[in-house]
Amino acid sequence: MTTALELLHSVFGYSAFRGSQAEVIGHVAQGGDALVLMPTGGGKSLCYQIPALLRPGVGIVVSPLIALMQDQVDALLQLGVRAAFLNSSLEADEARTVLRRLHAGELDLLYVAPERLLTEGFLAALQRLREQRALALFAIDEAHCVSQWGHDFRPEYIQLSILHERFPGVPRIALTATADAITRAEIVDKLGLHEARRFVASFDRPNIRYRVVEKDQPRDQLFEFLAEHRDEAGIVYCLSRKKTDETAAWLAGHGVNALPYHAGMDAATRRAHQQRFQREEAVVIVATIAFGMGIDKPDVRFVAHLDLPKSLEGYYQETGRAGRDGLPAEAWLAYGLADVVLLKSWIEQSEAPAEQKRIESMKLDAMLGYCEASGCRRVILLGYFGEQAGPCGNCDLCLSPPRTWDATVAAQKIMSAALRTGSRFGAGHLIDILRGKATEKVMGYGHDQLPTFGVGADLDEREWRGVARQLVARGLLHADAARYGALGLTDAARAVLRGETRIELRAARPSRPAAARKTAKRSAAAAMASTEDSDLLAALRALRRELASQQNVPAYVVFHDATLIELARLKPRDEAGLGQITGIGEHKLARYGARLLEVLRGS
């Protein structure tokens, strides 16, 4: 009998399992249910693909997005696995062909959209397969879509509990790359996975460098960041559709190969832009969160946020789209206090139930705390998911530790200014008062006569904005969204105002630390092939482009960058050597081996 390890090597081209993969695969292959939390790029797909190949029958994979199905099926076909998908992109005769192959036992894996799976016709087809003992398993990918608190909520996912009710005995595996404690509980409850074994891998993505900057001419800051990633693919996230369009146009006007993507665009344009991102090199997609969950592109070198994400969960998932191939990648975020005010207003003005608003506010507070951290960002990010870690040495705060200062007096000054103006004004107005700026507004309200007028002239505007942001992040000041960001004191602020509590804050710092940039370039370069192999690597990339173009599939479906880099480094000269390269299984060796050796021997 073929073992899981043998399949891993012969089909997928890997020599060993990572982390808990072997344990998950063994459990599901033996008929057990599982909930798997594993970071993006951690090898979740293998956790259901290999059990489906080990067990008799077909594995049914529920996937939320058409593009994701297409990518995964293309990749499996390259490996010689009999796979297909069933969704609304297929014509009627194409769908009938897939169903015929399903009933004829000609498929190992079938990817299906949740709305298609839930039709009575398809459920009846699954029932016939079960009676024939031809259902290997159910895999529910992107299982966090079941969470009503999450930003990827899909109503159809709640109905997937029907799999447990109608097909008892068929193993189910639910997988997600991001789920905090609240979302995990929802997945278990809504999908009926109370008896399932839980596998929680480390959420750490050590190859991703995290960097946060204070907004200060954000487009210029973004452009400078993108200059560090010239000729690389990446994603830029914006909160609104309008900002997405404007940012993409601005970048394109400055020579960046940038394309917009959001739900307000017509479907054909969205599809075309997504396809260009997947199939061309060095395309930058500027998008709302409508883009990304269905993207399986492994060589995304950066993810940039031009606005504050709504939660650490969403931020983790979005940044996780970078560096899926394990090579160095970067997550860059620019934010300001105005972002906090906007998101708080969205929460407070929504028609959501009070409990949902409370949870969303908690998530936003955690996101703000991450941004205003003075210690390692990875420690905070992993801690949010219940994982302990030490300083990573690969985030902006580890590479360039910030200076802290006793900000008790400064905190008292801005709190006093807020109190004396009736907690009716935002940070900008309070800072004008503290710095003694006799603006028309300050004088119009008579605030130039306040005792706090001019008492903060020792700090500049940027430093005061940093104080305000950090006090909001610590829960000492509250930004009232209903009053356009008016700052008011919380109960915890009283002890600071009375001098009973000392406050230490992070000092203002350059928004683009040179040390972090230089280190980032060195670490990225170290992972690539050496200079003497650059010509060979270019030749291998050219071959990959040719093979992908012939089959009308993305280049990474043929070979990942990591495979090409290993080929350029080791330079195997025969098929036996090729077979030892990560990502080259038996089917790819038979299909592409001769062409690869031709390039390698010519180097």
URNORPE-V642253 format. One record per residue. RES is the residue in one small letter. PHI is phi as a letter, one per 20 degrees, with the letter a starting at -180 (999 if undefined). D_CENTER is the distance of its C-alpha to the mean C-alpha in Angstrom with 1 decimal. Layout:
[[RES/PHI/D_CENTER] [RES/PHI/D_CENTER]]
This chain:
[[m/999/38.3] [t/f/35.1] [t/e/32.8] [a/f/29.0] [l/f/29.2] [e/f/31.5] [l/f/29.1] [l/g/26.2] [h/e/28.5] [s/f/30.4] [v/e/27.8] [f/e/24.5] [g/n/26.0] [y/d/24.7] [s/e/27.3] [a/b/25.7] [f/f/23.2] [r/d/20.5] [g/l/20.3] [s/e/21.2] [q/g/20.9] [a/f/24.7] [e/f/25.3] [v/f/23.0] [i/f/24.6] [g/f/28.0] [h/f/27.6] [v/f/26.5] [a/f/28.9] [q/e/31.7] [g/o/30.8] [g/e/28.8] [d/e/26.0] [a/b/22.7] [l/d/19.5] [v/d/17.0] [l/d/14.0] [m/b/12.5] [p/f/9.3] [t/g/7.6] [g/n/10.4] [g/e/12.8] [g/n/15.0] [k/f/14.6] [s/g/16.4] [l/f/19.4] [c/f/19.9] [y/d/21.2] [q/f/22.3] [i/f/24.8] [p/g/26.3] [a/f/26.8] [l/f/28.7] [l/e/30.7] [r/e/31.8] [p/f/34.2] [g/n/33.0] [v/d/29.8] [g/e/26.4] [i/e/24.9] [v/d/21.1] [v/e/19.9] [s/c/16.9] [p/e/15.8] [l/c/15.4] [i/f/18.1] [a/f/16.3] [l/f/14.5] [m/f/18.0] [q/g/19.7] [d/f/17.5] [q/f/17.9] [v/f/21.6] [d/g/22.2] [a/f/20.9] [l/f/23.1] [l/f/26.1] [q/f/25.9] [l/e/26.3] [g/n/29.3] [v/e/27.8] [r/f/29.2] [a/c/26.3] [a/b/26.0] [f/c/24.2] [l/c/25.7] [n/b/24.4] [s/f/25.7] [s/f/25.3] [l/e/28.3] [e/f/31.9] [a/g/34.2] [d/f/36.0] [e/f/32.7] [a/f/31.6] [r/f/35.2] [t/f/34.9] [v/f/31.7] [l/f/33.5] [r/f/36.6] [r/f/34.8] [l/g/33.2] [h/f/36.7] [a/e/38.2] [g/m/36.0] [e/e/34.6] [l/c/30.9] [d/e/29.0] [l/b/25.7] [l/c/25.3] [y/e/22.0] [v/c/22.8] [a/f/21.3] [p/g/21.9] [e/f/24.5] [r/f/26.4] [l/g/26.5] [l/f/27.9] [t/f/30.9] [e/f/34.2] [g/f/35.0] [f/f/32.0] [l/f/32.4] [a/f/36.1] [a/f/35.1] [l/f/33.0] [q/f/36.0] [r/f/38.2] [l/f/35.9] [r/f/36.0] [e/f/39.8] [q/e/39.8] [r/l/37.6] [a/d/35.2] [l/d/31.9] [a/f/30.0] [l/a/27.1] [f/d/24.5] [a/d/20.8] [i/d/18.5] [d/e/15.1] [e/l/12.1] [a/f/14.7] [h/f/12.9] [c/f/14.1] [v/f/17.4] [s/e/16.7] [q/f/18.6] [w/e/17.1] [g/e/13.5] [h/e/12.1] [d/d/11.9] [f/g/15.5] [r/c/17.6] [p/g/21.3] [e/f/22.2] [y/f/20.2] [i/f/22.6] [q/f/25.4] [l/f/24.2] [s/f/26.3] [i/f/29.0] [l/f/28.1] [h/f/29.4] [e/f/32.4] [r/e/33.6] [f/c/32.7] [p/f/33.5] [g/n/33.5] [v/e/30.8] [p/f/28.0] [r/c/24.6] [i/c/21.3] [a/d/18.3] [l/c/14.9] [t/b/11.4] [a/e/8.6] [t/b/8.5] [a/a/11.9] [d/f/14.1] [a/g/17.8] [i/f/18.5] [t/f/16.0] [r/f/17.4] [a/f/20.8] [e/f/20.3] [i/g/19.0] [v/f/22.2] [d/f/24.4] [k/f/23.5] [l/e/23.4] [g/m/26.4] [l/d/24.9] [h/f/27.1] [e/e/28.8] [a/f/25.8] [r/f/25.1] [r/d/21.9] [f/c/20.0] [v/d/17.5] [a/e/16.2] [s/f/15.2] [f/e/11.7] [d/f/12.4] [r/d/10.8] [p/f/14.0] [n/f/13.6] [i/e/11.0] [r/e/13.2] [y/e/12.4] [r/b/14.7] [v/c/15.7] [v/c/18.7] [e/f/21.1] [k/f/21.4] [d/b/24.6] [q/l/25.0] [p/g/21.2] [r/f/21.7] [d/f/23.7] [q/f/21.3] [l/f/18.5] [f/f/21.1] [e/f/22.1] [f/f/18.6] [l/f/18.3] [a/f/21.7] [e/f/20.4] [h/c/18.3] [r/f/21.0] [d/m/21.1] [e/c/17.4] [a/e/14.7] [g/a/11.9] [i/c/10.1] [v/d/11.6] [y/e/10.6] [c/c/13.8] [l/f/15.0] [s/d/17.9] [r/f/19.0] [k/f/21.9] [k/f/20.0] [t/f/17.8] [d/f/21.0] [e/f/22.8] [t/f/20.2] [a/f/20.0] [a/f/23.8] [w/f/24.2] [l/f/22.2] [a/f/24.0] [g/f/27.2] [h/d/26.5] [g/n/26.0] [v/e/22.3] [n/f/21.5] [a/d/19.3] [l/c/18.9] [p/e/17.9] [y/b/16.1] [h/b/16.5] [a/f/18.2] [g/e/21.4] [m/e/22.1] [d/f/24.3] [a/g/22.9] [a/f/24.5] [t/f/23.1] [r/g/19.5] [r/f/20.1] [a/f/21.8] [h/f/19.1] [q/f/16.4] [q/f/19.0] [r/f/19.8] [f/f/16.3] [q/f/16.3] [r/d/19.9] [e/d/20.7] [e/e/19.9] [a/m/18.8] [v/e/17.7] [v/d/15.5] [i/e/14.1] [v/d/14.4] [a/b/12.9] [t/e/12.5] [i/f/9.7] [a/f/12.1] [f/d/10.4] [g/p/7.6] [m/f/7.9] [g/e/10.9] [i/e/10.1] [d/d/11.2] [k/f/12.0] [p/e/12.2] [d/d/13.5] [v/f/11.0] [r/e/12.3] [f/b/10.6] [v/c/8.2] [a/d/10.6] [h/d/11.0] [l/e/14.6] [d/b/14.7] [l/f/13.9] [p/f/11.1] [k/f/13.0] [s/b/11.7] [l/f/10.2] [e/f/8.7] [g/f/6.9] [y/f/6.2] [y/f/5.1] [q/f/2.8] [e/f/2.2] [t/f/3.7] [g/f/3.4] [r/f/4.5] [a/e/7.2] [g/m/10.2] [r/f/10.0] [d/e/13.8] [g/n/14.2] [l/e/15.6] [p/g/15.0] [a/b/12.2] [e/c/11.6] [a/d/9.5] [w/d/12.1] [l/c/12.8] [a/d/16.2] [y/b/17.6] [g/b/21.0] [l/f/23.1] [a/f/23.3] [d/f/19.6] [v/f/20.5] [v/f/23.6] [l/f/22.0] [l/f/19.4] [k/f/22.2] [s/f/24.4] [w/f/22.1] [i/f/22.0] [e/f/25.8] [q/e/26.8] [s/f/24.9] [e/e/27.1] [a/f/25.0] [p/f/27.0] [a/g/27.7] [e/f/25.8] [q/f/22.6] [k/f/23.1] [r/f/23.8] [i/f/20.6] [e/f/18.5] [s/f/20.6] [m/f/19.9] [k/f/16.2] [l/f/16.7] [d/f/19.2] [a/f/16.8] [m/f/14.4] [l/f/17.5] [g/f/18.8] [y/f/15.8] [c/f/16.6] [e/e/20.3] [a/f/20.3] [s/d/23.1] [g/d/22.0] [c/g/19.2] [r/f/15.7] [r/f/14.5] [v/g/17.4] [i/f/16.3] [l/f/12.7] [l/f/14.0] [g/f/17.0] [y/f/15.1] [f/e/14.4] [g/n/18.0] [e/d/17.8] [q/e/20.3] [a/b/19.9] [g/e/21.9] [p/g/21.3] [c/e/19.0] [g/m/20.8] [n/c/17.7] [c/c/16.7] [d/g/18.8] [l/f/20.7] [c/f/21.7] [l/f/22.6] [s/b/24.5] [p/g/25.4] [p/f/26.3] [r/e/29.9] [t/d/30.6] [w/b/33.7] [d/f/35.8] [a/d/34.8] [t/g/37.0] [v/f/39.4] [a/f/36.9] [a/f/35.1] [q/f/38.6] [k/f/39.4] [i/f/36.4] [m/f/36.8] [s/f/40.5] [a/f/39.8] [a/f/37.6] [l/f/40.4] [r/f/43.2] [t/d/41.6] [g/m/41.0] [s/l/37.2] [r/d/37.2] [f/c/35.6] [g/e/32.2] [a/f/31.4] [g/g/32.9] [h/f/36.3] [l/f/36.5] [i/f/35.7] [d/g/38.5] [i/f/40.9] [l/f/40.1] [r/e/40.5] [g/m/43.7] [k/e/42.7] [a/e/45.4] [t/f/43.4] [e/g/44.9] [k/f/42.6] [v/g/43.3] [m/f/47.0] [g/f/47.0] [y/e/46.0] [g/m/48.3] [h/f/45.6] [d/f/47.3] [q/e/49.8] [l/f/47.5] [p/f/47.9] [t/e/44.3] [f/f/44.9] [g/n/44.4] [v/f/43.8] [g/d/40.4] [a/f/41.6] [d/f/40.7] [l/d/37.0] [d/e/35.6] [e/f/33.3] [r/f/30.1] [e/f/31.1] [w/f/32.0] [r/f/28.7] [g/f/27.0] [v/f/29.5] [a/f/28.8] [r/f/25.0] [q/f/25.4] [l/f/28.0] [v/f/25.9] [a/f/23.0] [r/e/25.7] [g/m/27.1] [l/e/30.3] [l/c/30.1] [h/d/28.9] [a/e/27.7] [d/e/29.5] [a/f/27.6] [a/f/30.8] [r/d/32.6] [y/l/30.2] [g/n/28.8] [a/g/32.2] [l/e/31.9] [g/c/33.8] [l/e/34.4] [t/e/33.1] [d/f/35.5] [a/f/34.0] [a/f/35.0] [r/g/38.7] [a/f/39.1] [v/f/37.7] [l/f/40.0] [r/e/42.9] [g/n/42.2] [e/e/41.6] [t/c/38.1] [r/e/37.0] [i/d/33.7] [e/d/32.0] [l/c/29.3] [r/f/27.3] [a/f/29.3] [a/g/28.1] [r/c/26.8] [p/g/26.2] [s/f/23.0] [r/c/22.6] [p/f/23.9] [a/f/25.7] [a/f/25.6] [a/f/21.8] [r/f/21.8] [k/f/24.6] [t/f/23.1] [a/f/19.8] [k/f/22.0] [r/f/24.1] [s/f/21.4] [a/f/19.7] [a/f/23.3] [a/f/24.2] [a/e/21.8] [m/e/23.2] [a/f/26.6] [s/f/29.6] [t/g/31.4] [e/f/34.2] [d/e/31.8] [s/f/30.2] [d/f/32.7] [l/f/32.1] [l/f/28.3] [a/f/28.9] [a/f/31.3] [l/f/28.9] [r/f/26.3] [a/f/29.1] [l/f/30.1] [r/f/26.6] [r/g/26.5] [e/f/29.9] [l/f/29.1] [a/f/26.0] [s/f/28.0] [q/f/30.8] [q/d/28.7] [n/l/26.6] [v/c/23.2] [p/f/20.4] [a/g/21.5] [y/f/18.8] [v/f/20.1] [v/f/23.4] [f/b/22.3] [h/f/19.2] [d/g/19.7] [a/g/20.2] [t/f/23.1] [l/f/24.7] [i/f/24.5] [e/f/26.1] [l/f/28.8] [a/f/29.6] [r/f/30.0] [l/e/32.0] [k/l/33.9] [p/f/35.1] [r/d/38.4] [d/b/38.8] [e/f/37.1] [a/f/37.2] [g/f/35.3] [l/g/32.7] [g/f/32.3] [q/e/31.1] [i/e/28.2] [t/g/24.7] [g/n/23.5] [i/d/27.0] [g/e/28.5] [e/f/31.9] [h/f/31.1] [k/f/29.5] [l/f/32.2] [a/f/34.9] [r/e/33.3] [y/d/32.3] [g/g/34.2] [a/f/37.2] [r/f/35.3] [l/f/33.2] [l/f/36.4] [e/f/38.1] [v/f/35.5] [l/f/35.5] [r/f/39.3] [g/e/39.7] [s/e/37.8]]
